[in-house]
Amino acid sequence: MSTGDTIRDRKRRSGEHLFRGRVRVPKAAELVAARIRRRIIRREIQEGEALLPESELMGEFGVSRPTLREAFRIPRGGDLFD
């Protein structure tokens, strides 16, 4: 470290400036909703096609019934689910 280094210079070199603020970890329901949304967009799930039974989806995604139901409420703003 040279004598002309500022605190800002040291932080830049250390990468510390990259970690300002909080990191938001997505909820399980948000992750499930995103996966279902991707399947719809990729046409892996066709319009009007029934989804698997709730119990099978819970097993597939490894989530509880309340989490799965919350996932179905998330995309309503995007009109993916009726």
Summary of the structure (lengths in Angstrom):
residues: 82
radius of gyration: 21.3
end to end distance: 60.9
largest distance: 68.2
contacts: 147
relative contact order: 0.14
helix: 59%
strand: 0%
